């Protein structure tokens, strides 16, 4: 088998319910201002509109980019991690896809503590990486079967502790 297999995934935080919350907050901000003063302009919109719009824009721009290739596992978590993080296969002791609960880490996002560091956006599956130095990392994925096949190709189950 060719050792040049590569996998790329780009995830964001947007889900139907989150978009609904943003629309509701922004809509209420617009409605509250126009209802109070029918001659209001964009400058006069409520703080709810502006804060809701800023948070929605941030969520729209956030991306977790994962790449798996012959060198290892690479991630970028824009806008927090611009420079690519990389875990080389020779530094990884164990790796597999696992089902997790976001509450193990305190929700989704870039999380510290609990069982280790997590980089997740949504869903319940992640690449569980145990480095040879004992450090653990979880990287979320929306395609667990496809990712597990590639992990098995690069790091067969003869994992080291």
N, C-alpha and C positions, 0 to 999 in steps of 0.2 A: 504494500500500500504506500502511496506517495505521502511523505512526511510534510508536505506543503499545504495541508488542509488549513483553512482559516474560517473563523466565525466572527461576524460582526453583529452587534445589536445596539440599537439606540432606543432608550426609554425616556418617557417623560412622566410627570405626575398627573396629567389630565385624565380624569375619569368623568363619566356622565354626572355623577352626583357633585363633584367638585366644581365643574363648570356651572351646574345649576345654582350652587351657593354663590358663586361670583356674580352670575347674572342677577340673582335676587338682590344681593347687596348693592350692586351698581345701579340696578333699576330703582330700588328704594331711595337711593341717594338722589337720583335724577328726579323721581316723582316728588320727594319731599321738598325739593327746592322749587320746582315748577308749580307745585300746588300752593306754596306759600307766596310766590310772587310770579305771576304769569309773564312778566317782562324780564325774567332772569336770563343771564347769559352764561357761557361756559365758566367764566371766572367766579360766578356766584354759586356754583354747585357745592353741595355739602361735602364735609370731610369724608363721609362714608363713601361717596363716589370716588374721590381721589385716592383714598387709602385702598378701597376695594380694587380699583383699576391698577394701582401699583403692585399690589400683591398678586393679582391675576397675571400681570405682565411677567413678574418674577417666576411664577409657576409655569408660564408658557415658555420661558427661556431656559428653565432648568432641564438638563439632559444628563442621563447616565449612559456613557458610551463604553461598551465592553468589546474587547477584541481578544480572541484566543488564536494563537498560532504556534509554530514550532519553537518559538522562544519562550512562551509562557502566557500568562494572563495579564492583560493590560486594561486599565480603566481611566476614564476622565469623568469627573462629575462637575459639569459646568453649571453655575459660575463659581463653585467652591474650589475645585481642583482643576486648574487649567493645564498644569504640567502632568503628563501621563504617569500614573503609578504602574509599576510592573513587578510581577512576581514570576521569577524564572522557574522552569520545571525542576532544575536541580536544587532549588531552595524549598520546594514544596514537598512535604512529607506525605500528606493525604489530601485528596481532593475528590469531591463528588457533589452532585446536585441533591439538595435536601429540601423537604417541606419545612417551613418555619412559621412561627407566629410573629407578626410585627411587635407584639407586646413583649416578646423576649428582649427586644432592643429598645423599647420605648417608642415605637411607631416606625414610620418610613423616613427615609432621608439618610443623611450622613450621621451615623450614631456611634457613640462610644460607650463602653461599659458592658455589663451583662456578660454574655459569652465571648465578647470581642468587638471588633470594629465591623460595622455594617454599612454598605452602600446600596440602598434600595429605593425604589420609586413607588411601586405598587405590586400587588400580587402576593403570593405565598411560597414562591420557590426561589432558591438562591444557590449559588456556587459556594460550597463550604470548603474553605481552604485552611489547612493546618500546616503552617510552616515548620520546618525542622527545628527552629528555635522555640517552638511552642506557641507562637502567636497565632490567633485565629482571625479569619476575615470571612465575611459573607458578602457576596455580590449578587444582587437580585437579577433574575432572568424571567422572561415571559415565555421562553421555549425550553423547558427543562429536559425533554427527551432528546432534542437535537444537541443541546449542550452536553448532556451526559455521554452521548456517543463520541463526541470530539474529545472530551476529557479522558475517556477510556482509551482512545487512540493514542493520545500523548502521554498519559500517565496510567498505565494498566494497574490492576488491583494488587500488584505486588508492592504496595506503598510501604514506605518506611515510617517508623514512629516519630 
